[in-house]
C-alpha cells in the first residue's frame, strides 16, 4: 500500500523528533559537545570518537583550525564522513584524522597522519572558502602507512 503524503509527512516528523530527542540525550551524556544541527551532529560524533579512542584532548571552543590535541601538544583536525565522497576543511593543524561512520554508528579510521599531506592533494573552493578532497584520495594516503610503516602521532 503506497504511503500518502500525510502519512509520509508524519513519518518524517517522527524521525526528526527522534533525532532531536537523541541529540538531547547526547548533550546529557557528553555536554562538552554541542550535538547541534544534523551536520554538526556527525562532526561532534567524530570528535567524540577521536577523544575517546585516541586519547586526544578536546580543543577549547573556537580554536581555529583544529579540534583536539595529542599528549605531545600536536593539533588535530577531525573529520567524520558518513555518505559524502568528499571532506571539506579550513585552517591548518599538525595532524588530520578522518573517520568513516556507518549507518549503525560503527566507524573506521580512513586516515590519521600529517595534515600537510592531505592539504597537498586537496583543491581550494573559493565559493565555499575551504579545501575539498575526495575521501578515496585521503584513504590512499594511508595505504603506505598500513603496509608496515609506523605512523608518528
Secondary structure by P-SEA (a helix, b strand, c coil): ccccaaaaaaaaaaaaaaaaaaaaaaaaaccccccccaaaaaaaaaaaaaaaacccccccccccccccccccbbbbbbbbbccccbbbbcccccbbbbbbbccccbbbbcccccaaaaaaaccccccccbbbbbaaaaaaaaccccccccccc
